[in-house]
Amino acid sequence: MKKTIKKAVFPVAGLGTRFLPATKANPKEMLPVVDKPLIQYAVEEALSAGIEVLVFITGRSKRAISDHFDKAYELENELELRGKTETLKIVQNIVPSHVTCVHIRQAEALGLGHAVGRAKAVIGDEPFAVILADDLIDDNGKGCLSQMVRLFNEWQCSVLGVERIDPSETQNYGIVRSNSIGNNLGRVEQIVEKPKPENAPSNLAVVGRYILTPAIFDKLDQVTQGAGGEIQLTDAIALLLKEQAVLSYEFQGKRYDCGSKLGYLIATVEQGLKHEELKKEFKAYLQGMTFD
């Protein structure tokens, strides 16, 4: 019987140090791009791909994320009393009623691999997705994760979302070497975490989208601390490669690196120019600007 993807893991326990002091008390995943926080863009992408269980791996300072996806009785009551029905619908429909949210505490920030491993009890023996909210992907309705889910349905193996980067930036990513099997799809032969440009097997970088089989949990138990002194998901995937096929997929869509200040600002501007309520006036404002 073919497996399907119904669960997604959102590692959101990071400290967000590159955005201090904004992230001193507020999770970086709650930083807004126009009128929605980053984590909501990620969740909406998951929901459009058919995900029914959202697993948030949180830290001590991440209460705002849990609150955002919880029912807000006082706010909803106030909106209803004021007759703001459209705004009320927006608040009530952040997470559909058939979707389950699970929040798991990551007591120590020991890396992405450690965070994913914390979801084992909820995931069980099912394949699942991992979404990093830092990477906002504008897919023009195509759905990056939806594209990957369709590939999983066909191939029934792990799929990594990848894109080609400037070779000078390989030390910021997990890098794969793949053999092409057509349609922006490849079979991964090697994966390395943050290699220097001269040691990188290619310029094909893994970005914040993964579909993984449950065998990854055994591999996470086997790996030791790697780059940065953390448990690296990349190292576990390297072990998985020895036993199972793993695909790389160059998805359709534009990725914004919202883990960097520049990427976050670019995302805000470009998403503002697409916002139905704001785009006309915002475009006029930008066109009227002068620069030194």
N, C-alpha and C positions, 0 to 999 in steps of 0.2 A: 504494500500500500504506500502510495506516495505521501511524503510529509508536506505540511504547509507551514508558513510562517505566521504565527499569531501573537508572538511575544517580542517585545523590543526592550533593550536595556539602554538607559541613559546615564552614563557616568557623569555626575554633576558635583563631585566632592572637591574639585580643585579650588585652590585659594584665589585664583584670578589676580596674581600679584602685578601683572602688567597693566592693570587698570586701577591700581590704587591711586588716590584714596577712595574712588567711587565704589570699590568692592570691599572696603573695610567692613561694612555691616550688611552689604547687599550682594547676593550671589551674582557673579558675572553672567550667568545664564539668564538672569532677570533684567539685564540691560536691554532697554527697548530699541528696536529698529522701527522707527516711526511710531506705531501705536501698539505693537505687540512685542513681548520679550523674546529673546532668542530661543528659549526653551519651547515656547509655544509654536514657533515656526517648525521646530524639529518634531514636536508632537503631531502637528497637523500633517506633516509629511508621512509620519508613521500611520496615522489613521487612514489617510488616502490609499495606503498600501494594504489595508485590511488588518492592521494590528489591533488586537483586542485587549492585550494586557501590557500596560506601561510600567516598567520596573525602573525606578529612580534610585541610583546609588548616591546617597547624600552624605554630607558632613555636618558638623556641629553648627555651622553658620548658615545652613541652607533651609531654614524653616520657611522662608518666603516661597520657595518652590512648592512645597507641600500645600501651603495656604492657597497658592494661585490655582491649583487644580482641585481644590476642595470647594464645597458649597459655602457661599458667603451669605448667610441668612440676613444679616442686618443690611448689607448693601442691596440685596435683591428686594427686600421689603421696602427700602427707601425709594428705589427706582420704580417699583410698582405704585407706591403712593403718589409719586410725582408724575405718573403717566408716561414714563420714558420706556415704552414697550420695546422699541428696537434695541436700545442699549441693554435692557434686561435680557433679551434673547441672546445677545452677544456674550454676556456674562454666564448665562445658564448653559450655553452650548460649547463652552471651551473644551469640555470632555463629554461626549455622548453618554447616555445612561447605560448603554450596553458595555462600555469600556471600564476595565478595572485598573486602578492605580495602586501600585505597591511601592512602599518606600523602605529602603534598606540602608542602615547606617554603615559607612566605611569609617571605622574608628581612626585609622591612620591613612594618610595619603601616600600609599606605597606604589602608585603607578596605575596605568590603565588596565594592565593585566590583572592586578589585584582587585580592582573595582569590578571588572567583569566576572571574576571568580566569585565575588560575593553574591551574585545572582543565581548560583547553581541550584539552590533549594527551590527557587521559584520556577526556573526553566526546566529542571528535570531532564528527561531524555528527548527533548524537542529541539529542533533547529530554531534559531532566533536571530534577531537583528541587533546591531549595536549602532547607535547614532550619537555623534558628538555634536552638541549644539553650537560649539564654536564655529563649525563649518555650516554656514547658511547657504543652501543651494537653491538658486532660482532656476526652476526647470520648465517654466512656461507651460505648466499644466501636465507635463509628462511624468512628473514624480520620480525623483532619483531612486528612492527606495522601491517604488513600484516597478521600475525597470529591473532592479536587481531581484525582486521577488519573482518576477516572470522568468528570469534566468534560472533561479533556484528551482522553480516548478518544473523546468525542462531538464535540468542537469542533476538536481538532487545532491548538490555539494556546496561547499563554502564559496562565497563570492566576495571579492574585495572591490570597493569603489576606488578607482585610481584616476589620476590625471597627470599629464606631462608638465613638468616644471622646468624652470631654468636650472641647468646642471649645477650652478653655484649654490643652490639652496638645498641640496640633498641632505645636509646635516640636520635639517629641521623635520625630516619625515622618515617613515619606513619606506624603503625603496624595494621594488620587485623587478625581477627579470622574468619575462614571460615569453612563451612561444605562441605566436598568433594562431588562433583557430577561426578567425574571421569576425566581421561585424563588431569591431572594437573590443573583441573578446580574446583572452589569452589564457593559457594554462600556466600557472605560476611555477617556476623552476627554482627560484631563490628569493628570499626576502631578508633584508638587513635593516636594522634599526639605526637611523641617523648616521649613515656613512659619510666620510669626507668625500668631496667631489672626485678626487683621484681614485677612491676605492669603491665608488658606487657602481653596481652592476648595470644601471641604466638611469634614466631621468624620469621613470614612471613611479610616481609617489602615491602611497595609500593615503586617502583622505578620510574624513570622519564617517564613513559608511561601511558596514560589514554585515554579511550574513554568515553565520557560523553554525557548524554542526555541534551537537553536545559533546563530541569527542574532545573539543577544545578544553573542557574542564580538567580532564586527566592530564593534558599537556601543561596547563597552568600550574598544576600541582608539582610538575617535574622541574619547571624552570626556576632558576635562582635570580637574584637581583642582577640586572643587566645595566644598560646605558642609564646614567643618572642615578644609579643606585636603586632603581625601581624594578618592579616585576613587569616586564614588557609583554604586551599582547603579541607583538611581532615575534618574539622568541618562541612563544607557544605555537604560533602559526607555522614557524619554521619546522617545528617538530611534527606538526600535523601533516605537513607536506610529504613526509616520509611514508605516510600510511594512506592518505586520502588525496583526491584531486582537489585543488583550490584554483578558482578562476579569478582573473583580474578583468575588470570591466571599465572601459572609459565611457562614463555615463554622459547622457545628454543634459546639459544645463551649465550654468555659471556658478562657480563656487566663490563665496566671499569668506576670507579668513578673518572672522570676527574675534579671533583670539589676539589679533594685533590691532592697535589703535587705528592705523591707516585703513586696514581692511574693514573695520567696523564703520569708520566714517564713509567709506565708499559705498558700503551696503546701505547705510542710512540715506545717502543722497539718491542712489539709484532706485531704491525701493520707494522713496518719497516721490520720485518722478513717475512711478507706476500707480500710486495710490489714487483711487477714484475721487476721493474727496479733495485731495490736495494738489494733484499733479499740475493742473492748469496754473494756479497761482504760484506754486513753487517754481515751476519752469520760468514763469515771467520774472520772478525774483532773481533767479540765477542768471538769466539773460541780462538783467540790469546791473549786475555786479561789475565792479572794476577791480583790477588787481595791480598791485605795485610791481 
